[in-house]
Amino acid sequence: MKKRTLGNSNLEVSAIGLGCMRMSEGHGPVAGTKEEMIAVMRGAVERGITFFDTAQVYGPFVNEEVVGEGLAPVREQVVIATKFGFVLNAHGKSAPGLDSRPATIKESVEGSLKRLRVETIDLLYQHRVDPEVPIEDVAGAVKDLIQEGKVRHFGLSEASVQTIRRAHAVQPVTALQSEYSLWWKRPEEEVLPTLEELGIGFVPFSPLGRGFLAGSITEKTQFNKEDNRGYLPRFAPDALKSNLALVDLLSAFAARKNATSAQIALAWLLHQKPWIVPIPGTTKLKRVEENIGAVALELTPEDLRELDSLTSQVTVQGGRYPEEVERMTNR
């Protein structure tokens, strides 16, 4: 497995990571037992993946516990990222709203350390920017945690370039995690140039469009009521029917390259910048192996131009999130 360094930091990770969100309840039905999910994680490590992504809100809390248990025997071989910032009540249920007050951050990190079974969190992201708390205070709290040895690196998620700059001035930001893929290229406008200027790595989540770009979703797909994709505007029946034109174009291109659509989508991301590390999520080891295959896939400049041209032919219908959730991004 090839390695990449996130920005100007010394944080080296596998060129592709593993998003663990769907390995526990809370964002859709879990496609297996806890033991099976742990086997997938350990199988990924055996195949060279060293970068694993979770969050306090996934579950909530349960996902960190599963990741902690799964990676405990291989702790020295892996980099674990988690996130803080959502309001979570005492019963472990996510509540509306955000809370990035410094005291809350520090208290929540103590819980993450225990659930992850680690002494230090490798990469700690603010999950969403809290408009009620100055980002300088957030960065300062994480800086304190770094000085205490409880955190190694600071990250942001779905933050605006202005917020990134303000945070970076207080505590260097190692990575930004935001959505980026062949059907969501907005980061190219301002975010990527800013990250390159500041020496910050980029970790695209949903690099396969929540399974859409991999061709696993069709007009006939019925989302389980627990699957959050069923509430996203892009997956509404009319929008989905229109957006499938993009999948058809990608599939035809992939066939010519003797690759899968998922591999092409990931390879396209890897070819954008050497400090981009996508974190596709899966609960199946065969998909892990498929995704790893993207690392060795070479795309020529002509290939990249063709992919950009093909994807520009389809205007994606529907927003990424419902309006109230979208307001939490790009702050």
Order of alpha helices (4+ residues) and beta strands (2+ residues): beta-beta-beta-alpha-beta-alpha-beta-beta-beta-alpha-beta-alpha-beta-alpha-beta-alpha-beta-alpha-alpha-alpha-alpha-alpha
